[in-house]
Every structure is written in structure tokens, then in C-alpha cells.
Amino acid sequence: MKKLKFIAVFGILSLILTGCGKATIKQNESTPAERVVESTQTDAQLIQQLFDGVNESFGYSSEDGLRYLLSVNYPGLVDEVKSMECIGYLVDADIQWFFTPDMNTLESAADWQVPEVSGSNGEWLGGGLIPEGRTYTLQVSGERIYRGDFSRDGSGIRHFTILNGKAYSYNTFCAGDW
């Protein structure tokens, strides 16, 4: 009987000491709150990179900037053939934008739904869509250059979504005041 108890105790101690089972404690694991902060910081970097790409592209030409904006649109948001037609008109007008995001205003917008957009002539397909991924709001200011001259500035709240490690924005090229 003593031998049987010894074997049982020895077996349990062996399992505990070798780390088998679910009793293993991992060091340096982050808490859920820490993971949210890390995720938000990473997402902010991706959004900043999106703005860097937009501004760099508009620095080359109106067409480059507008095509870049189309490339970072949330998937399925617009009819890209119609967008390209409208981009052609904007390129002819030589309109460029340079944006400055206020990254200190970045906030989660988990329940946001893409609004309907009127006047897009069928380009905008995203109305009512609830984006997959992590969606944020951000205060953005911008300067519009029209045919090489400053024409106006503006600011407002914009939405961005991180999906599969990429930042996306929401842009219509056929509606709105370009």
C-alpha cells in the first residue's frame, strides 16, 4: 500500500515538475488591456503609413494620389470602374490633397456602419456595410491644391479600418466636394 501511494505521489509530482498539463504558467504574457493598447498602437502606425502613402502619391501627381486613395479603399466599397471614370475628371482638374492626421484623436468605432452616399451615380456600394476588422475615427485636416495653387483647407472626422494587417479608408470619387 505504501508503495502504491509513493508511486501515485511520485507520478503527480513528475507531471507538475515537468510542466505537463494546463498548470504551466508562461512568463511575460500580456493582459487583455495591454494587448488592446499594443493593437491600437500598431493600428495607428498602419493608419499613419496610409497617410504617408497618400501624401507621397499626391506629391507626384493628382493621378497618382487619386489612384492610391482608390487602392486603399475598404474592399468592395465602390464600383472601381465608375471610380476610375470620376478619377479621370479629377485628374483633368489637377486636384491634389495633402492630409495631416491628428493621431491623438484616434478612437475605436466598433459599431460604425458605412453611411449611404447620394450623388455617386452608382459608384458607392458600401452604404449600410458594417466593416470587418477594427474601425477607428480620426480627426484629419487637409489642404487642397487646384492647378498648382492652394485653394482651400478642411478638416473633419474620418473613418479607417484595419483588416488583415492593412489600413483602409472610405473614399468616393464621384460624390462630394473634391
C-alpha positions as CSV (number, residue, x, y, z in Angstrom):
1,M,0.0,0.0,0.0
2,K,2.9,2.4,0.9
3,K,4.5,1.5,-2.4
4,L,1.3,2.4,-4.3
5,K,0.9,5.7,-2.5
6,F,4.5,6.5,-3.3
7,I,4.1,5.8,-7.0
8,A,0.9,7.9,-7.1
9,V,2.6,10.9,-5.4
10,F,5.7,10.5,-7.5
11,G,3.6,10.4,-10.7
12,I,1.7,13.6,-9.8
13,L,4.9,15.4,-8.8
14,S,6.5,14.3,-12.0
15,L,3.6,15.9,-14.0
16,I,3.8,19.1,-12.1
17,L,7.5,19.5,-12.3
18,T,7.8,18.7,-16.0
19,G,5.2,21.2,-16.9
20,C,2.7,18.8,-18.5
21,G,-1.0,19.7,-18.5
22,K,-2.6,23.0,-18.1
23,A,-0.8,24.0,-14.9
24,T,2.1,25.6,-16.9
25,I,2.5,29.3,-16.2
26,K,4.0,31.4,-19.0
27,Q,6.1,34.4,-18.2
28,N,5.8,37.7,-19.9
29,E,2.2,37.2,-21.1
30,S,0.4,40.4,-21.6
31,T,-3.0,41.2,-20.1
32,P,-6.1,41.8,-22.3
33,A,-5.8,45.6,-21.7
34,E,-2.1,45.5,-22.7
35,R,-3.0,43.7,-25.9
36,V,-5.6,46.3,-26.8
37,V,-3.0,49.1,-26.3
38,E,-0.5,47.2,-28.4
39,S,-3.1,46.6,-31.1
40,T,-4.2,50.2,-31.1
41,Q,-0.5,51.4,-31.4
42,T,0.1,49.0,-34.3
43,D,-3.1,50.1,-36.0
44,A,-2.2,53.8,-35.5
45,Q,1.1,53.1,-37.3
46,L,-0.7,51.4,-40.2
47,I,-3.1,54.4,-40.5
48,Q,-0.1,56.8,-40.4
49,Q,1.5,54.8,-43.1
50,L,-1.6,55.1,-45.2
51,F,-1.5,58.9,-44.9
52,D,2.2,58.9,-45.7
53,G,1.5,57.0,-48.9
54,V,-1.4,59.3,-49.9
55,N,0.7,62.4,-49.4
56,E,3.7,61.0,-51.2
57,S,1.5,59.9,-54.1
58,F,-0.2,63.3,-54.4
59,G,3.3,64.8,-54.3
60,Y,4.0,63.0,-57.6
61,S,0.7,63.9,-59.3
62,S,-3.0,64.2,-59.0
63,E,-3.5,60.9,-60.8
64,D,-1.0,59.0,-58.5
65,G,-2.7,60.4,-55.4
66,L,-6.2,59.5,-56.5
67,R,-5.2,56.1,-57.7
68,Y,-3.5,55.5,-54.3
69,L,-6.7,56.6,-52.5
70,L,-8.7,54.1,-54.6
71,S,-6.2,51.3,-53.8
72,V,-6.6,51.9,-50.0
73,N,-10.4,51.9,-50.1
74,Y,-12.1,49.3,-48.0
75,P,-12.7,46.2,-50.2
76,G,-16.0,46.3,-52.1
77,L,-16.8,49.8,-51.1
78,V,-17.1,51.3,-54.6
79,D,-17.6,50.2,-58.2
80,E,-13.9,50.7,-59.3
81,V,-14.8,51.2,-63.0
82,K,-17.1,54.1,-62.1
83,S,-14.5,55.4,-59.6
84,M,-11.8,55.4,-62.4
85,E,-14.2,57.4,-64.6
86,C,-14.6,60.0,-61.9
87,I,-10.9,60.0,-61.1
88,G,-10.3,60.9,-64.8
89,Y,-12.3,64.1,-64.3
90,L,-10.5,64.9,-61.1
91,V,-7.1,64.4,-62.8
92,D,-8.1,66.7,-65.6
93,A,-8.9,69.4,-63.0
94,D,-5.5,68.8,-61.4
95,I,-6.8,68.5,-57.9
96,Q,-4.4,67.3,-55.2
97,W,-4.8,66.9,-51.4
98,F,-2.3,66.8,-48.6
99,F,-3.6,65.4,-45.3
100,T,-2.5,65.7,-41.7
101,P,-4.0,63.2,-39.3
102,D,-4.2,64.1,-35.6
103,M,-3.2,60.7,-34.2
104,N,-4.0,61.8,-30.7
105,T,-7.7,61.7,-31.7
106,L,-7.7,58.1,-32.7
107,E,-10.7,56.3,-31.2
108,S,-12.4,53.0,-31.7
109,A,-15.6,53.0,-33.7
110,A,-16.5,49.3,-33.4
111,D,-20.2,49.8,-34.1
112,W,-19.8,52.1,-37.1
113,Q,-21.9,51.5,-40.2
114,V,-20.9,52.9,-43.6
115,P,-23.4,55.6,-44.5
116,E,-25.3,55.9,-47.7
117,V,-23.8,58.5,-50.1
118,S,-26.1,60.3,-52.5
119,G,-24.9,61.7,-55.8
120,S,-22.3,59.0,-56.5
121,N,-24.1,57.7,-59.7
122,G,-23.9,54.1,-58.5
123,E,-20.2,54.3,-57.6
124,W,-20.8,53.9,-53.8
125,L,-21.7,50.3,-52.9
126,G,-20.9,50.4,-49.2
127,G,-24.0,52.0,-47.7
128,G,-25.2,50.0,-44.7
129,L,-22.0,47.9,-44.6
130,I,-20.6,47.1,-41.1
131,P,-16.9,46.7,-41.8
132,E,-15.0,43.6,-40.7
133,G,-11.8,44.4,-38.8
134,R,-11.1,47.2,-36.3
135,T,-12.6,50.5,-37.2
136,Y,-11.4,53.9,-35.8
137,T,-12.3,57.6,-36.1
138,L,-9.7,60.2,-36.5
139,Q,-9.6,64.0,-36.9
140,V,-8.0,64.8,-40.2
141,S,-7.1,68.2,-41.8
142,G,-6.3,68.7,-45.4
143,E,-5.1,71.2,-47.9
144,R,-6.4,71.1,-51.5
145,I,-4.2,72.3,-54.3
146,Y,-6.1,73.2,-57.5
147,R,-4.0,73.6,-60.7
148,G,-0.9,74.2,-58.6
149,D,-2.4,76.8,-56.2
150,F,-3.7,76.4,-52.7
151,S,-7.5,76.6,-53.0
152,R,-8.8,75.6,-49.5
153,D,-8.3,73.6,-46.4
154,G,-10.7,71.5,-44.5
155,S,-10.9,69.2,-41.6
156,G,-13.2,66.5,-40.3
157,I,-13.6,63.1,-38.7
158,R,-12.7,60.2,-41.0
159,H,-13.1,56.5,-40.5
160,F,-10.4,53.9,-41.1
161,T,-10.5,50.1,-40.7
162,I,-7.7,47.7,-40.1
163,L,-8.3,44.4,-41.8
164,N,-5.8,41.6,-42.2
165,G,-2.9,43.9,-41.2
166,K,-3.8,46.7,-43.7
167,A,-5.3,50.1,-43.2
168,Y,-8.3,51.0,-45.3
169,S,-10.2,54.3,-45.8
170,Y,-13.6,55.3,-47.2
171,N,-13.5,57.4,-50.3
172,T,-15.9,58.2,-53.1
173,F,-14.6,59.9,-56.2
174,C,-18.0,60.6,-57.9
175,A,-19.7,62.4,-55.0
176,G,-18.6,65.0,-52.6
177,D,-16.7,68.3,-52.9
178,W,-13.3,67.4,-54.3
